[in-house]
Every structure is written in structure tokens, then in C-alpha cells.
Amino acid sequence: MNRIYALILCLSSCQGAAAQVILSGSWTDFEKPFIAVGRRSSHALPPDPERIFPSGQKFRTVLETEAEALIMLDFSASAGQISERLFLLSSPGDSIHIEFAPVEGGPGLACRFSGSNAEGHALYHAYSRHAPIYYLETFYEILRSGEDADSVYRQVIDRLGAYTRLYEALFRQGVIDSAYFTLVTNRIKDTFLSSLISFLFRRDSKLERREKERLASALIQYHPPFGPAPLVADMRASYILACLQYQLVVEEEYQDLSEIPEALADAAGKGYRLRKAFTPILSVEDEALQEYLFAWRLHFWYTTMLGVGEYYDESLAYFRARFPQSRYISAIEKARQENPERLAAETGQVPEPPPPARYFEAWRSIIIDDVGAMEGLSFKNEEIDLTEGAYYVDIWATWCAPCLEAMRHNYRADSLLHAHGFRRLYISLDGLDNYGKWYSTIYSLHLGGLHVLAGEKLRKWLFENFGTGSSIKLPRYFFIRDGKVLNRFAPGPEGLPRAAIISDR
């Protein structure tokens, strides 16, 4: 089984703001294989971006790689209005040359690649700018279609081919090497097949039980999880676990994944009660693989704010007893100690409660305009008429950190708004060319309500009526009723419960 590497970028410092800033970097093996779920390593580039981007200057960096890696360059933390995360895959010996320049009139970065596998990197960058859920929905629709397993299989493989054939063409042309071709195509297959196989036994896919098993088996044969393909970051581990869960469901004749029981296991003469996520892993005979999958799952919990409670700690205690010399222990413990929910519990701070159940019922996400048709508040189409009814308007953008932070408090406001007869109306200023990031943010943050991706005409109208004429400060909130503005400055979601009344003033 191939090893995983976490690769950390070491960049030389940059003083001043030259017209062309060259950052020479090198990649070195991390002391432990990479458990990459949740908080990936992020890199703020360059050290002083505010002095480079506003003036329209460019900079370049060279990434020399010695092993397989998932790379993420994160500009959002240090670059002011620049909000961009760049995902890349590297094969051994890759030398990735990237030139960055600010996008005119927007918060993003334009990237130009050169060096080895340049066209492959550019293609994967464009693909990864859309969250997997953006693409997965098309697969889920196939599974919900009600067609027989053979037809569904052909459609799934055709859809996968639509994403991998582009790399096949580059490989045949000799512009990407075989190592990179294998790396990127296997990662795409891991990403989709992991979710699809789990989906079959989590939701109503409109297939009979035997058809579900036949389809899952065919997909596994199409892309074996234990083959020689590179094991990069988290997606291969996720795919292996999906296959192990499916195997257990079939062997024990469970109806779905929810019936997988918790496990009892012994280590160092002591018994432990393990959460059901570990039950399929116990069947793995390869100890190295079993150790990695246990570690991956534990790390996932602690980096996604799930790892709080005695069952999580008991699972970690078992892992320590079962693999006392594991290279992963320090990484898992570090993630555990940094877990925000755990820290809040240990310091006496009460975590915010989850949104009420009816949030997901009354506040479904409905996109009413993503083509720039809306020009003002008198908008209407076959789904909605803004000249009728009352709305709480949230003007935001995916690159606006205060906007996203305020959305964490939506559960405080949604029930109140619902009780007063107001619907949520989100208007994003991301721009039509940033559709993927906007779409994925809506569903990853559960932004229930009506959604508009503003085009140029609506942006201009908002700037003139609620901003300076050429810009607007975000986030911005106001109420409208029957197409008329009730108040031009409303509190955000956190402040609404303290407001005396939602009035016409």
C-alpha cells in the first residue's frame, strides 16, 4: 500500500513590493503521513499581499515536489479582500510554476500555470473551484431516476468519464505524465464513488435491495479500492471505508448503514466500546491499513468539531492501546486539543445549540435567479413575486468573512422571522462567474430561503440605492414588503431577537 505524505511549503520571505515577486519554494516530507481531513495545511502567500494585489501587480511561485501530495494554498486569511483557495495535486518530481494576478473588479485571483503538468494543474484548479457537492447532485439525480441498475451504472460511468476524459486527452497528447494522470483520475473516482456507494444505503435511491447491491458491486469492480492507485489525502480513505461499510451491510443483511452496530474490542487486556464508524475497520486484516483508517476517522472527528464525549475518547483510548507506537497519535491529539467544541466545553463556555428542526423544513434553499435577470426589488418569475409578501434581505458574498460569521446565528432569527411572516432573501455579490463557490456555500451552510446571484444590473442598482454608488459595505440587511423597503438598515441575524419589533419604520 502506498504511503501518504503531508507536504509543507517553505517559502522565502519577500520584502517590499516589486513588479514581479519570485517566491522560490521546496517541498519536504512531513515527519508523519498526512491525515488530511477538515483543517488542511494552509499557506498565506505572499507575506505582504496587501502591498501587491491592490496595485494590480503579479507574483509567481515555484513548487518543487518529491512525492504525491494534495496542496492547498490559502490566501483568504491574510490578503484582505482577496479570497481564494487553490487546490492542486502533485506527482513525484513535479515542478509547478504558478503566476497569480488579481481579478479586475473582483476579489479572486487569476492563475496561470507553466512547468511540468501545467495543463493538468490548470484543469484540476478549474474543477476543484466547485465543491464536490456541486457535481455530486448530478450523480444523485441518476440514482433517484428509478431506472434499472444496468442503466444507472452506464450513466454513472459516462458521467465519470466526462470528468476524466479531459485528462485522458492531455495524457495522449503527452502534456501530462502518467503519474499525474493516475493521481488525478483516481482522486476524481474516489471522490464520487465514495459518496455514491454510501448514498445507495443511506437514502431512497428508488432501486430494489438486490439492484442496489448489484450496482455497488459493479462500481467497486470498476474502481477497486485496494488497487495500486496512489493514496492521497482523505478521499481514498473515505472510499475504502465506504466499500467496507457496504461489504458489512451485505454480509450481515442490514437494511442500511444505520443498522451497523457499535463494536466491542479488546486491546492490552482491556475491553473498549467503539462507535459504529469503527465496526467495518475491525475486519481489515492489514494492520497498517487498519491503523491508518482508525487514525483517519479519529482525526476527522476532532477536526470537524464532532469529537466530544466519552465514546470518542474511548475510541481514542482503544487506538492508543491497540497501536501504542503509532506515528499518528501526536497528530490526532493535536487535533483533539484544538477542537473548538471541546475547548468550549472544558472552559465552561456553552456551545451554541443547533438550528431548530423546522429550520430545515420552512427554510428550504431555493434559487430564483442565477443568470443576472433581476434588476431591482420588483423582480418576479414563475417561482416568486417580490412585489408581494414580506422579506428579510441579506446582501452578502462568499469572500466576505463577516457575512459568513453572521450566518452562524441564522437559527436565532429564522423562527422569529417565520413567526412574523417574513421570508429570507439572500442576494450574493459574488458575480456570475463565481457560480460554483456561491452554490456550494449555500448548501454547506444550510442557507434556507430564496437566493439570487446578482448580475451587473442588480449590483449597480444596489450600489446606487444602498451604497456609495460604486460599492456597498457588507453584510447589509433590510426588510421589504410588497416590493418597498421598510427600513434601510436592519440588524443582522444575531441582533434580530433583541430588536423590539419588526416594523414599517
N, C-alpha and C positions, 0 to 999 in steps of 0.2 A: 504494500500500500504506500502510495506516495506521501511524503511528509508535507505539512503546511508551514509556510513561513510568514511571519509578520515582518514587514519591511518598513523601516523608519527612515524618513527622508532627512538627510543632513544638508542644510543649505548654508552657504556662506552669507555673512551679513552684507547689507547694502547700505552705504552711506550716501545721502544726497539723492537727487532726482535727475538722473541723466536721461537723455532721449531714448537710449536703448540700455536696459539694465540686464546684464547677463548673470544669471544665478546658476553656478555650476554645482550640481549635487551628486551624491552617490548613495546607493542603497546597500545596506549591510544586513546580514541575518540577525533577526531578533534572537535573544537568548532562549526563547521558548516558541514553539509553534503557535501560530496565530489562532486564537479563538475569537472570531470576528462576528459578533452579533451585537446589535444595539449601538453602543458608542464606539465607532471605529476611530482609529488614529486619524487625527485631523491636523492640517498644516496651514498656518496662516502665511500667505505669500503675497507680495514680498514683505519685509519687516515694516516698511512705512508706506503702505499702498495709497494713503490719502494724498501723498505728495506726487503720486504718479498718475493715477487714474483721472482725477478731475481735469488735468491739463491735456487729456487725450493721448498721453504717451503710451508706449507699448513696453512690454518686457518679455524676456524669454527665459526658459529654464530647460535644462537637460537632465533627464532621469536615466541613469545607468542602472540596469537591473541584472542581478546574478541568479535569480530564482523566480519561480512563479509567484505572482502577487496580485492582490486586489488593492488598488491605490485609490485613496480619496484625498483630493486637495480641497480644503475648505477655506473659502475667502469670506464667508459671511460674518465671522466673529470679529474681524479686525479691519474690514475695509469700508466702514461707514455705509453708504448707500449701495455698495457693491454686494450682491447676494448671489453667490454661485458655488455649487459643489461639483467638482469634476471627478467622475469615476472612470478609472482605466483598468485594464488588465495587462499584465506584462508577462512575457515568456522569458526564459533564461537567455541572457545576452542581449536583451532589448536595449536600445538607446533611443529614448523618446524625447524628441525636441518639440517644445510647445511654445508658441508665441501668443501672448494674451493682449487684448486691447479692449477698452470699454466700449459697450454698445452705445451708439449715438442715440440719445434721448431715452435711455432705459437703464435699469440697474444691473444688467447682466454683463457677461464677458464674452467676447468673440475669441474663439480658439482656432489656431492654425497649426497643424501637425506636420512635422517632417522627421527624417530619420527612419529607423527600421520600423516596419509595420505601420507606417504613418496613416495609410488609408483605412486600415483596420481600426486604429485608435479613433480616428475621426468618426467612423461609422458607429462604433460602440459608444462614443460620447453622446452622439445624437440619440441613440437607442436608450441609454441609461438616464437621460434627462426626464423621461417619463417613468413614473413609478411602475413597478410590475403590475399593480392592480389595474392600471390603465389598460394594459394589454390583456390581463387575465380575464377581464369581463367578456372579451370576445370568445374565449375558450369556454367560460361558464355558460354562455348562451348556447353553445353547441351541446353541452351536456344536458341542458334543460329542454332541448328541442323535442325530445320524445322519440327520436329515431332509434333504429336498432344499433347494437354495439358495433357492427361492422361499418356502418355508415358514419357513426360518431368517430370511430378510430381513423377512418380515411380523412375526415375533416380536420381532426386534431393534428394529424401528421402533415397535412397540407398547410395548416396554419403555422406549425413549427417551421416547415420548410420555407415559408415566406420570410421568416426572420433569419434563417441560417443560409439560405441560398445566396444572399448578398456576399457573405464571407466566402462561400464556395467559389463564386465568380472571381473574387480577389485572389484566392489561392491558385486557381487555374491560370490566372494571368501572371502569377509569380510576384505579386506585390505584397503579399503577406506570407510568412513562413509556416511550415507545418505545425510547429509548436504553438504558435499563436492561434492558428486556425482551430486546432484541437481544444485549446484552452477556452476560447470564446464560444464556440458552438456547444461545447459540453456545459458551460455555465448557463447558457440560454435554455438548454434542455432541462438541466437540473431545476432551474427556477420554475418553469412552467409545469413540469411533470410532478414535482413535489406537491404543488398545490392541487393539481387535478386529481391525483390518486387519493389524497386526503378528502377532497371535495366529494368524491363518489360515495364516501361513507360518513359524511357529515351532514349533507343536505339532500333534499329531494332532487335527484338528477333525472327523474322520470324513466329510469331503467329498472327492470326486474333485477332481483338479487343475483341471479346467475349471470345476467348480462353485465352487471357491474364487475363481477369477478373476472369474467372473460375479457372485458375491456382493460381492467387494471393489469392483468397478466400480460396482455399484448403490449401495453405501453412499457412495462418493465422489460420485456424481451427486446423491444425496440431500442431501449436505452438502459442497459444493465447498470445497477447502482454500484456494483463491486468490480467493475472493469478497470482497465489500466488508465482511465481518463484522469487528468490532473485533479487533485483535491484542493480547491481554492476557497479559502474563507468559509462562509457558512452554508452556501447553497448545496454543496454536495452532502454535507452532514444532514441537512434538512431533508434531502431526497432519500438518503439511506434510511432515516427514521420513518419517513412516510411509507417506504417499502416494508420495513419491519413491522409497522403497525398493521398494514394490510395483511401481511402474512399471518400475524397473530389473530386478526379478526376472522380470517378464513379457516384457520386450523381449529379455533375454538367455537366457530359458528356463531359469533356475535352478530347482532343486527347492525351495529355501527360502532364508531370509535368510543362513544361514551360508555360502552359496556366493558371496556378494558378495565380490569380491577387493579387496585393497588397491590404492591408486591411485598412479600416478607423475605428478607435476605440476611444471611449471616456473614460477618467479617470479623476476624480476630477474636472469635469466640463469643461474639455478641450479636443479638438479633436486631434488625432495623426494619422499620415500616417505611417503604418508599412510595412516593407518589406514582400514579399510573403512567406518567410520561416515561418512567424508567423501566416499566414492565417489559416492553419489547426488547430493550437493550440487553437485559439479562440473558437472552437467548443467543447472543453473539459469542461465538467460540474464540475468535481472535481477540486476545486480551488487550492488545494495543488499540484496536478499533473500539472495543468496549470502553476502555479508559477515555478515549477521546470523545466518544458520544456522550458519556456521563458528564465529562467536563464541559462540553459544548452546551448541553442542556442547562447545567447549573449556571454557567456564565450568562446564558440567555436570560434566565430568571432575574439574576441580580442586575443586569444592565437594562432591564425593561421595567424596573420598579415592581416586579412580581414577587421577589424573593424575601418575603416577610412571613414569619410564622414557624411553628415548631416542625412542620413537615418538611419545609425547605431546609432547615438546619439539620434535621435528622438525615435527610438525603445527603447533605454535605458531610456530616459525620461519618456516614457509611462510606462515602467516597474516600475520605481520609484514611479510614481503617482498611479499605479494600486496596487502595493504591497509595501507601504511605510515602513513597518516594516520587510521586507524580510530579512531572515538570509543570503541570497546570495549576497546582494548588495555590501558588502565590498570585497568579492572575485572577483566579476565582475569588480568593479572599479580598483582593484589592477591589474587585467589582462589588463584593458584598459590603465592604466598609463604605464605599462611595454611594451606595444605593440611597437615593433621596428619601424614599418612603421609610426605610429602616432608620436613617438618621433622625427623621422627624419623630418616629415612634420612641427612639431612645432618648431624645431630648425633651420629650413631653409635648411636642407640637402635634396637634391633631390634624392628620391629613384631610384634605377636602373630600367630602363624600362624592360618590359617583353621581352622574346625572340621573334624575328620576326616570323610571321606566317609560313613562309616557313621552319623554323627550324623543325617543326613537319612533314613536307612533305618530304623534301630532306634528313632529318637525322633520318630515322626510326631506331629503335633498332633491330639489327639482331645478334643473337648468332651463331657464326660459329664454336666454339669448346668449349664444357664444359665437355669433358671427358679426357683431357690431351693428345690429339693426336698431337698437334702442338709441334714441336721440335726446330723450328727456323723460319726465315723470308721467307723461300722457301715454306711455307705451302700452300696447295691448296686442295679443296674438290669440291663437286658439286655446292656449292654456291659461292665460291670465289677462286681466284688465286693471292696470294700476290706477285708472280713474275711478275705480270703485273699491271700497274697502279701506282698511287701515293697516299701515306697515311701519315697522321699525327698521330704518335703513342703516346699514353698516358699510361704509366705504373703506376698503382695505386693499392689501396687496400681499402676496406671499413673501416678498422681501422685506416687509415691514414687521420688525420684531415686536413692537408694542401692540400691533394688531393681533398677532398670534398669541401673545401673552394674555390679552384681554379675552380671547376666545376660551381660555381655560375656565372662565367664570360664566360661560353660557348657561350652565344649569341653574345659576342663581336667577337668571332673567326669563328663561323660556316659559316657565309655568306662569309667572306674573303677566307676561305679555299675552299668553294664551287666554288667561282669565279676563283680560281687558279687550280681547277681540283683535289683537294685533298679530300680524304675520311677520316673520323675519324676511328681509330683503337684503341680500349681500351683493354689493357692486364692487368687482375687483378691477384695479387699475393695472393689472399685470401686462395687458396687451395681448392681442390675438395670437401673436407668435409664441406666447408662453403658455399655450393651452394645457400641455401635459402636466406641468407643475401645478397650475391652478386647479385642474381637475382632481389630481391626486390629493392635494391638500384638503379639498372639500370633504373627501371621503375618509381620509386618515384622521381628520379632526372631528368627524361627525357633525359637520355644519348643516344642521337641518334648516330648511327654509328655501326661499327662491334665490336663484343665483344668476348673475349677469356678468359676463366678461366684456368690459367696456371697450368699444371701438373708439376711433378718433373723434367722432361727432359727440358721443356721450362724454368723453373725457373733457373736451372743450367746454361743453355745457356745464359740467360740474365745476371746472376751474373758474368759470365766469360767475357762477351763482353761489359757490360755497368756498372759493379760494381766492387767490390773488389775481386771477385772470390767466396765469400761466402755470400755476401749481396749486396744490392743496395739501394741507397738513393732515397726516394720517396717524391714528384712525380718526374717522369723523362719523358722528351719529346724528340722526334726526328722525322725526316722525312725520309721516304724511297720511292724510285721509282724503279719499276721493281725488287724488292727484294733486292736492295742495299741501304745502309744507305747514305743519303745525308749530314747530319750534326748530330753529336753525341749529341749535346746539343742545343735544340730549346727552345724558350721561352714558357711559359705556355699560356693558353687562354687569360689571361688579357694582356699579353705583345705582343701577335701577331699583333694587329693593329698598334703598334708602330714600328714593325720591318720594315726595309727599303724594303726588298724583300725576298720572299721565294726562295732561290737559291740552287744550287747544291753544295755549299761550306760546 
